[in-house]
Amino acid sequence: MNFVITPEARRIVVGTDGSANSLSAIRWALREAALRKVSVDVLHAWHFTPMIDPMGIPMVPPTAEMQSSAKVMLDNVMKQVEADRAGIQVNEIVTQGSPVSALLQAARDAEMVVVGRRGHGGFVGLLLGSVATQIVHHAPCAVV
C-alpha cells in the first residue's frame, strides 16, 4: 500500500490505555514528532459494555462519569510525559467508542499511527482481539 503525505497529514496519532507500554508509545511518538516537525494526537477511547440487570432490564451507561474518568486517566498519562513534549503541539483526545474504531478514524488523515505492543490485554484482550493487530491490518497510514 502506498501512502501519500498531504499537508494536513502532518501529524502522528498515538493511542493510550494508561498502561506502561502505551506510555512508551507516546514517548516514541513525541520523539518522532520532534524529528518530523509534526504534531501529535494522543487518543484514549472508552466504551461501555452493555449489560442487563437480573430483572432483564438494560442498564443505562453512566456516560458522563465514564467520560470524566477517561479524561482524568488521560490527564495523568500526559503528566507522566510532560518532559518529553517540549515544543511539540499535542492534542489530547478522549472519545467514546472502541479503541480500534477511534484510532482508525483519527488515522484517516494522519502521517502515521503509533500503538503500544500490549495494553491491558488478558481475557478481555483475548475476546476483543489485539488493538495493534487490527490497526496494522486496517490503518490508512503507516503503523508503528
Secondary structure, DSSP 8 states (H G I E B T S, - for coil): ------GGG-EEEEE--SSHHHHHHHHHHHHHHHHHT-EEEEEEEE-----B-TTS-B----HHHHHHHHHHHHHHHHHHTGGGGTT--EEEEEEES-HHHHHHHHHTT-SEEE--S--S-HHHHHHH--HHHHHHHH-SSEE-
